[in-house]
Amino acid sequence: MGDGTVPRMHQRRATTTAPARPELELGRVVPAERRLDGVPKVTGQFAYASDLSAAGMLWGHTLRSPHAHARIRALDLSQALAQPGVHAVLTHEDVPGQKRYGLEFADQPVLAFDRVRYYGEPVALVAAEHPEQARRAAARIRVEYEPLEPVADAPRATELPPIHDHRWTHGHGYLDDPRPNVVRSLVIRHGDPDAGGDVSVAGVYELGMQDQAFLGPESGLAVPDGDGGVDIYVATQWLHVDRDQVAPCLGLRPEQVRLHLAGVGGSFGGREDLSMQIHAALLALRTNRPVKMVYSREESFVGHVHRHPARIEAEHRADRDGRLVCVRMRIVLDGGAYASSSAAVTSNAACFACGPYAVANALIEATSVYTNNPPCGAMRGFGAVQTCFAAEAQMDKLAAALAVDPIELRLRNALAPGDTLPTGQRVSGSLPVAEVIRRCAELPLPEPEELPRDAIRLPGGAGNTTRGEGVRRGVGFALGFKNLCFSEGFDDYCAARVRLFENAGGELVAEVHCAAAEVGQGVTNVIAQVARTELGTENVVLAPHTTATVDSAGSSSASRMTWMAAGAIRLACRAAREELERRGGALAGGEIGVERVYRHPRTWPLDPDTGQITGERAHVAFACAAMRVVVEVDAELGLTRVVWIGAAQDVGRALNPQAVEGQIEGGTAQGLGLALMEEISTRGGLIDNASFTDYLIPTALDVPPVESVLVEDPEPDAPYGVKGVGEPPTVVSTAAIASALRDATGRELARVPVRPDDVVGL
């Protein structure tokens, strides 16, 4: 905060009418204890993936491309192999199985062959006794490149030569777009896309490339098992899908590759894709020694996917009363060199382009493209962030054109259960949009601070050289929503296994196995809460998260893990309890072991030609959030300060209100970063600012007090009525901050992050 204190969030809870179902009763789940990982993390005792070690361990290092686009003409490994301490130097020729992998489409080489398609693409690997020996040996590898013209301008990518010879995403149920470099093209036609209104506003909006900027770099340890298999200890978001990509590339059966969750230092989508998993395993199996890999910070910036930059053209038409008549939007997303999750991000951007508003007519055209820029994929908010920024700017423009209060305009158009989305899906679960708007609008704004004041409380903080004479105050509002869980027919499930046994004192103990990745969001607390609730015992032990003992839990992403893990743990615990009751309530020295799989209600794909649903739904459920923001802008220096943020969020049923509070605060901080400072800068595909010196992220001095209201309206199809809460704050906060900046400056500010040059000299 501007006064140098630690940001705090003030929580209020508003409970709306809940369905009369016993399992949805408030207090049905036992209260959460303090974070299981809280004390070790704040005391520095927590073991992250980068802290791992093993006897006889070697260090791995990756040689990466210095070009965004080039042919590989020749590789000479001789000097690297002759370096002291080197045990292996590997290229694509040493990959024993499939040469490519991918989160959704296997389009990405394990190690580049033929050509490189982005700056930092892995070309060769080295294993040595010491990390410095590995780095020096990698520097001795001689690669002959023939530079090629990069495809770096996403809006023009469909007019330029293809960077992939094969159309990897064709034949998967999407529209098979014939244009070059298209990852996915989705058109949603709803009602009459040519319907006119009394008032029309239009704009072109852009968002830069944002990095997840997690503090723990990509790292892990691969240990050969002596029988041709390998154990991989890694910071990841989805153990089983990692295994299913790694094993084919190693030429091994899935059971020969065991993934174990190591300590995760943040994820936010950036660990859904593989980083060092295959590489460390290749080196370990070649050398028959454990191999550890830890990326440097610069390497981390090129070693994972980022948020898609976007260019969005939007037009909103309304009648004189402010009712939306038609929304038209054209979205271009830069997917970078490989597909990653661009297809799903494209769908989300399109599906949520209109915002949580009732719109009778719409035409949404969304396209993600391949370029030679850094690969982009999942990041918190996942497509909805980009379109929320554009859609909410349009709503503010429309309010101004109609001379209507911006909050009132949103209330007039608020989506509600029973309404139909542009995809044709009817909202059937809970979605208290109007209540969220009202609760946020009711939060009292802070009074303006008097001038002059200490520089630390001025825009720019200690860097401000004025006494605040040019400070202007602005107030903004934004609303957004997003889907929960996976969509479009994906077989989204979570498994859990429960083992009941007696300890030495004869007390019942429950050992719970679930591969849900704890990435800082607190899912381990949820697992323990549910197990204690269902089994009626405090003696609950969480087993290590691994592929070796339980089926997949899916990814810690898409605001799904609380919902899915709670569902799976509840099923397994109830089955174990029933078996215990069948045995008369006593184990008599034996034990019970059951595994159950939970699936949420089925979803269906979108029609590739119309973007309409082909079954009952494309998305499982939705959550919305609203934010009201107060900013100050120094008109002379171009500096900004976010003074206060008020948030109201639809949370279903909050199992752990304190954890929800933390998610809202963290998500808001990431949205603030995108609004004001965070952008990966590229020139011709090359990254200019691959360090925290040049890539800025918010600090405690940048994040203001966040006052939050939890609107509890239980989701009828979810266990205990829960909803995921991690993404909506990020979806809406960038748009809300930009809205406040526009109010303070009177400028359009159609691009984020907003730079000092955009607001200076008013």
NORGI-V692147 format. One record per backbone hydrogen bond with DSSP energy under -0.5 kcal/mol. CO is the residue of the C=O (numbers start at 1). NH is the residue of the N-H. If there is no record, write none. Layout:
co/nh
CO/NH
CO/NH
This chain:
co/nh
1/4
8/706
9/11
10/708
12/710
14/16
14/712
19/21
21/24
22/25
25/28
35/38
35/39
37/41
38/42
39/43
40/45
40/46
41/44
46/48
47/263
48/51
49/52
54/57
58/292
59/128
61/126
62/64
63/123
63/124
65/120
69/148
70/116
71/73
71/146
74/144
76/142
77/81
78/82
80/83
83/86
85/129
88/127
90/125
91/94
92/95
94/96
99/110
101/108
105/107
107/109
108/101
113/115
114/72
116/70
118/121
121/65
122/112
124/63
125/90
126/61
127/87
127/88
128/59
130/134
131/135
132/136
133/137
134/138
135/139
136/140
137/140
138/141
141/143
142/76
143/145
144/73
144/74
145/147
146/71
150/152
151/372
152/154
153/156
153/157
154/157
156/159
157/160
158/180
166/168
167/170
169/172
174/176
175/177
179/182
181/183
181/370
184/368
185/175
186/366
187/189
188/190
188/364
190/362
191/193
192/195
199/318
201/316
203/314
205/312
206/752
207/310
208/210
209/680
210/307
215/217
218/295
219/235
220/293
221/233
222/291
223/231
229/225
230/258
231/223
231/233
232/234
232/260
233/221
234/236
234/262
237/556
238/242
239/243
240/244
241/245
242/245
242/246
243/247
245/249
246/250
247/251
247/252
248/98
249/97
253/256
254/257
256/230
256/258
257/259
258/232
259/547
260/234
260/262
263/49
263/265
264/266
265/216
267/270
268/380
269/272
271/237
276/280
277/281
278/282
279/283
280/284
281/285
282/286
283/287
284/288
284/289
290/58
291/222
292/60
293/220
296/300
297/301
298/302
299/302
299/303
300/304
306/377
309/334
310/207
311/332
312/205
312/314
313/330
314/203
315/328
316/201
317/325
317/326
318/198
318/199
319/322
323/319
324/360
325/361
326/317
327/363
328/315
329/365
330/313
331/367
332/311
333/335
333/369
335/376
336/371
339/342
341/345
342/346
343/347
344/348
345/349
346/350
347/351
348/352
350/353
352/355
355/357
356/415
357/359
361/327
362/190
363/329
363/365
364/188
364/366
365/331
366/186
367/333
368/183
368/184
369/335
373/337
375/306
379/382
381/384
383/387
384/388
385/389
386/390
387/391
388/392
389/393
390/394
391/395
392/396
393/397
394/398
395/399
396/400
397/401
398/402
399/403
399/404
400/403
405/409
406/410
407/411
408/412
409/413
411/414
413/358
416/419
419/427
421/424
423/613
425/421
426/428
427/418
431/433
432/436
433/437
434/438
435/439
436/440
437/441
438/442
440/443
454/457
455/458
458/461
460/463
461/464
468/471
470/635
472/633
474/631
476/629
478/627
480/625
482/623
484/620
484/621
487/490
490/492
491/493
492/600
494/598
496/596
497/513
498/594
499/511
500/592
501/509
503/506
507/503
509/501
509/511
510/512
510/541
511/499
511/513
512/514
512/543
513/497
516/518
517/519
522/525
522/526
523/527
524/528
525/529
526/530
527/531
528/532
529/533
530/534
531/535
532/536
538/540
539/510
541/512
541/543
544/546
545/261
551/515
552/495
555/557
557/560
558/485
559/724
560/564
561/565
562/566
563/567
564/568
565/569
566/570
567/571
568/572
569/573
570/574
571/575
572/576
573/577
574/578
575/579
576/580
577/581
578/582
579/583
580/585
581/584
583/586
587/590
592/500
594/498
596/496
598/494
605/614
607/611
610/189
612/607
617/604
618/488
621/484
623/482
624/650
625/480
626/648
627/478
628/646
629/476
630/643
630/644
631/474
632/641
633/472
633/635
634/638
634/639
635/761
635/762
639/634
640/460
641/632
641/643
643/705
644/630
645/707
646/628
647/709
648/626
649/651
649/711
651/653
651/723
653/655
656/659
656/660
657/661
658/662
659/663
660/664
661/665
662/666
663/667
664/668
665/669
666/670
667/671
668/672
669/673
670/674
671/675
672/676
673/677
673/678
675/754
677/679
679/681
680/209
680/682
681/688
681/689
683/686
685/119
686/683
689/691
691/694
691/695
694/696
699/702
699/703
702/704
705/645
705/707
706/10
706/708
707/647
708/12
709/649
709/711
710/14
710/712
711/651
711/652
711/713
712/16
714/716
715/718
718/721
719/722
721/715
725/729
727/730
727/731
728/732
729/733
730/734
732/736
733/737
734/738
735/739
736/740
737/741
738/742
739/743
740/744
741/745
742/746
750/206
752/208
755/758
755/759
756/759
756/760
